[in-house]
Amino acid sequence: MKPEELKKLDAYFKRTLNPNMVVKARPRKNDSAEVYIGEEFLGVIYRDDEDGDLSYNFSMAILDVDL
């Protein structure tokens, strides 16, 4: 993802979910980014621009030990 996309997504996650969330670029991947709170990895944001409609999908796994 482009740096301006990462900034917009970072601001959205901070504003909407938690001000401590951070969106970071993924090494060797340009279609997705990683989401963290502090050093804890939360999930991945995937960029979807199929059919000319741009959207982002956030995927987060929840382990049973975390419940």
C-alpha positions in Angstrom: 0.0 0.0 0.0 1.0 3.6 -0.6 2.2 5.7 2.4 -0.9 8.0 2.1 -3.2 4.9 2.3 -1.4 3.7 5.4 -1.9 7.2 7.0 -5.6 7.3 6.2 -6.1 3.7 7.5 -4.1 4.5 10.6 -6.2 7.6 11.4 -9.4 5.6 10.8 -8.5 2.8 13.2 -7.3 5.3 15.8 -10.5 7.3 15.5 -12.9 4.4 15.2 -11.6 1.6 17.4 -8.6 2.5 19.6 -6.2 5.5 19.6 -3.3 3.1 20.4 -3.7 1.1 17.1 -1.0 1.4 14.5 -1.1 0.4 10.9 2.2 -0.7 9.4 3.4 -1.7 5.9 4.1 -5.4 5.4 7.5 -6.4 4.3 7.5 -7.6 0.6 3.7 -7.1 0.3 2.1 -4.2 -1.4 -1.6 -5.2 -1.2 -1.9 -5.3 2.6 -0.9 -3.8 5.9 -0.6 -5.0 9.5 -2.4 -3.7 12.5 -0.9 -3.6 16.0 -1.7 -2.3 19.5 1.7 -1.6 21.0 3.9 -4.6 20.1 0.9 -7.0 19.8 -0.1 -8.0 16.3 -3.9 -7.8 15.8 -4.5 -8.6 12.1 -4.1 -7.7 8.5 -5.8 -5.2 6.3 -6.2 -6.3 2.6 -6.7 -3.8 -0.2 -9.4 -4.8 -2.7 -9.8 -2.7 -5.8 -11.7 -5.3 -7.9 -14.2 -4.0 -10.5 -13.0 -0.4 -9.9 -14.5 -0.2 -6.4 -11.8 0.3 -3.7 -12.4 -1.2 -0.3 -10.3 -2.5 2.6 -10.9 -5.8 4.5 -9.6 -6.2 8.1 -9.0 -9.8 9.1 -8.3 -10.6 12.8 -8.0 -14.1 14.3 -9.2 -14.6 17.9 -7.5 -17.4 19.7 -9.6 -19.3 22.3 -6.9 -18.7 24.9 -7.5 -15.0 24.5 -11.2 -15.2 25.4 
